[in-house]
Amino acid sequence: MSRTVVTFGTFDVFHVGHLRILERARSHGDRLVVGVSTDALNIAKKGRPPVYSQQERMEIVAALRCVDATFYEESLELKGQYLRQYAADVLVMGDDWAGRFDQYGDTCEVVYLPRTPAISTTEVIEKIRD
């Protein structure tokens, strides 16, 4: 029986931590569907636009071998709708979100994966600035 994994993220200034979490997410099923946060959602969440546009970020994520499909995540409040729309068997998120999506446990299995240590988009951006 095929299992669909859904995950979400900004994936701005794509780095090895992004790649590793997507590969590990894919290992939880047979198909990986990735919601890429829109520019507007990122501005609302982080108070700043991403470095790369939503179109560029979508193209990067969609080109990865481990990713089977992508869509734009327009609102955090629509996560349940996205999980149903893409028939998620598993929701995978980074452990920095631990506990924040447990309410979707009645829709699918919820898994929080550890992030790659010592790397984040914010750190990459700060390195570039320095």
C-alpha positions in Angstrom: 0.0 0.0 0.0 1.4 3.4 -1.1 2.0 6.0 1.6 1.9 9.8 0.8 4.1 12.1 3.0 3.3 15.8 3.1 5.7 18.4 4.5 5.9 22.2 4.4 8.6 24.8 4.4 10.0 28.1 3.0 13.1 26.5 1.5 14.7 29.9 1.1 18.5 30.0 0.3 18.3 26.3 -0.1 21.0 24.4 1.8 22.0 20.9 2.8 19.7 21.0 5.9 16.7 21.4 3.6 17.9 18.6 1.4 18.4 16.2 4.3 15.0 16.8 5.9 13.3 16.3 2.5 15.1 13.1 1.9 14.3 11.9 5.5 10.7 12.9 5.0 10.5 10.9 1.8 11.8 7.8 3.6 8.5 7.8 5.6 6.5 6.9 2.5 6.4 6.2 -1.2 5.5 9.7 -2.4 6.6 13.1 -1.1 4.4 16.2 -1.6 5.9 19.5 -0.5 4.0 22.7 0.4 6.3 25.7 -0.4 5.3 28.8 1.6 4.2 31.8 -0.5 6.0 35.1 -0.3 3.0 36.6 1.5 2.9 33.8 4.1 6.6 34.3 4.8 6.1 38.1 5.2 3.3 37.4 7.6 5.3 34.8 9.6 8.7 36.3 9.6 8.1 40.0 9.0 10.3 39.9 5.9 10.2 38.6 2.3 12.3 35.6 1.4 15.5 36.1 -0.5 14.2 34.0 -3.4 10.7 34.4 -4.9 8.1 31.7 -4.3 8.4 30.7 -8.0 12.2 30.2 -7.7 11.9 28.3 -4.4 9.1 26.1 -6.0 11.3 25.3 -9.0 14.3 24.3 -6.8 12.2 22.0 -4.6 10.3 20.5 -7.5 13.6 19.6 -9.2 14.7 17.4 -6.4 14.8 13.7 -7.0 13.1 12.9 -3.6 10.1 15.3 -4.3 7.1 13.9 -6.3 4.8 17.0 -6.2 4.7 20.6 -4.9 2.1 23.2 -4.2 2.0 26.7 -2.7 1.1 26.9 1.0 -0.9 30.1 1.3 -1.9 29.9 5.0 -0.9 28.1 8.1 -4.6 27.7 8.9 -5.1 25.6 5.7 -2.8 22.8 6.8 -5.6 20.4 7.5 -7.2 21.1 4.1 -3.9 20.5 2.4 -3.4 17.2 4.2 -6.8 16.0 3.1 -6.4 17.4 -0.5 -3.2 15.5 -1.0 -4.4 12.4 0.9 -1.5 12.5 3.4 -0.7 9.4 5.3 2.1 11.1 7.1 2.8 14.8 8.0 6.5 15.4 8.5 7.8 18.6 10.1 11.1 19.7 11.6 11.4 19.3 15.4 11.4 23.1 15.8 7.7 22.7 15.3 7.3 19.8 17.8 3.8 19.5 19.2 2.4 22.4 17.0 0.7 20.0 14.6 -0.4 17.2 16.8 -4.1 18.1 16.1 -3.7 16.5 12.7 -3.1 13.1 14.2 -6.7 12.2 13.5 -6.0 12.9 9.7 -2.6 11.2 9.4 0.5 10.2 11.3 2.5 13.2 12.5 6.3 12.9 12.6 8.8 15.6 13.8 12.3 15.1 12.5 15.5 16.6 14.0 16.9 19.4 12.1 20.5 19.3 10.7 22.7 20.7 13.5 24.5 24.0 13.0 22.8 25.1 9.8 19.8 27.4 9.2 18.8 29.8 6.5 19.2 32.7 9.0 22.8 31.5 9.7 23.6 31.2 5.9 22.2 34.7 5.3 24.3 36.1 8.2 27.5 34.4 6.8 26.9 36.0 3.4 26.4 39.4 5.0 29.6 39.1 7.0 
